[in-house]
Amino acid sequence: MDLVEIVSQTPYSLKVVCLKQRLSLRLYKLQEEETAWCGLQALILAMNHAVAVMESGFPHHSACHTFLITASLRSWQKTSPLSLSDLLLGFSSLGEIQFVLFVVFLFLYLVILSDNVTIVSVILLDKSLHTPMYFFLSTLSTLETFYTFVVLPKMFINLLSVARTISFTCCAIQMFFFLGFAITNCLLLGVMGYGHYAAICQPLHYPILMSWQVCGKLGATCGIGGFLASLTVVYLVFSLPFCSANKVNHYFCDISPVIHLACTNTDVHEFVIFICGVLVLVVPFLFICVSYICILRTILKSPSAEGRQKAFSTCASHLTVVIIHCGCASYIYLRPTANYVSKKDRLVMVTYTIVTPLLNPMVYSLRNKDVQVAIRKVLGKK
């Protein structure tokens, strides 16, 4: 049954009210004809009860009909979640190139996993690396392993699958864990910046400033703060009423593409999410910048030219990774959803979810001489 047949078989009063309600339900926002058809069909199904009441003996008065139908529409609009299986469009528009992307992304993902597992294993096995700095490095590697695991395996399945679906509950769970691990990662980068500052600028006080007790409290604070912020954002997003359209224009359930499906004004929700984004992105980034400015001032006072060069190289590589990480996240989350551009967003998020986790182990750990020596020791034992 096509759209014309559905409309032709609908009572006249129902069609009139349906047309009046289309604007409030944002059916005009749905650009694809197929999606609009699904939306109208869902509307008619939602109002079957009202139509049945009218046809079973309810007084045939146009005002009464209009009241029942409008009430049914409003009830459906307020209570309708993304109840169907949500469709993750991902890279479906690229056609046959998806297989190439699958091979490339899978290779990069395996490199990320192997690098992070190697770093965590070496730090655990080598007692000489049981220091606060390497504790945070191993925690960073663990977080990146988890937040890529939340997103990438589902993306690989969708690249090879025709049915790219995810349930409403799984969509919320995926967003919660991705944001939780990603926000904790951002906060941890700020803590690591403070650790570098304490090691270089306050070497005599370093054992007190970065004791194991302090490290444990900082790590726990990052984790609790990250997941509380994630829970707040997920609640704000999924408490919205959604239209019948269930096409998430992304390769995972992220904030902007899900809010884009909402059937109501989202300004207040977006503002609160923006405040959360400032707190977990801008504040740690500014903290890192201040820490490295103090570090550079201390380095410039060093009499050794070779020492200054090595320190500058290390600081530059660290800041590059932080800028890429925070820059990509800020582009995605610190702007209105109305400015949502799907292709650019997917490209930036690929950088955030694949390129940055690929760079972090190399910049923070694998270039470190102590880690390289420890890897040789572990491999030598085997």
C-alpha angles and dihedrals in degrees: 000000000000130000094266092054092048092052094043091055093049120100113259095243090050092052092050094051090041090058091047092051097046093085094051090048090049096234087148087061090064103088100188118081092219092055091048090051091052090048095051092044090052089049093054092047090050091055097047090103093055092047091048091053092052094047094047097066107295110146107275097234118142093221091053091047091050092048094052095045094046091048090050091049093049092047091050092047094052098044103035112110126180084283096163125072104285115234116227104208092191111155096339092125090065094068115191093007087075091081091054089050089049092055094045096044093044091053091049091047092053089050090051091050095046093047094049095043089049093051095047093045094048093048091050094047100043111069092197088069094055093111132119093257094055091042088062092043091054090046090051091051091048092051093049091049090053100044093048089048090055093057114021105057090055089048091053091052091050093049089061098033134082094204102062097179135148126181122245092248094047089049090057092045092049092050092047096053095039093052092041094055094038094050091045087052092054093048091048091054087057091051090049089053088055090049092054090048092051092048096050105028100032104029095152092053095039096101089056098038093048104030119151090256091054091046092052092050092047092049093047091047091053092050096045093043092047096052094041089054089047092050090050093051095045091050091051092049100044096041088070121099110248133209121240090259107104103180110124104200095215141068092253139016103280128165102256100047092047095047087048087071095056118121096211141056108290100186096111093046091047092050092053090047089050091053090050089050092052091050096049099035113025098037095052090043092053089046090053091048092051091047093052093045088057090046092052091049089054093046092053089059091057113111093212114089092195091051091050091050093051092046092049090050092051094046092047093052092047093049091047091058092045092050092049091046097046093036094056092044092048092050091054103039107026098066136070118276088232088072090058112147110182102201095046091044093054092049092050092046091051086057090047097046101035114015098044095047087048093053099042098069091046095048101038103033121005093055089053112105093215091055091047091052091047091051090053090050093051093046090046091055090052 
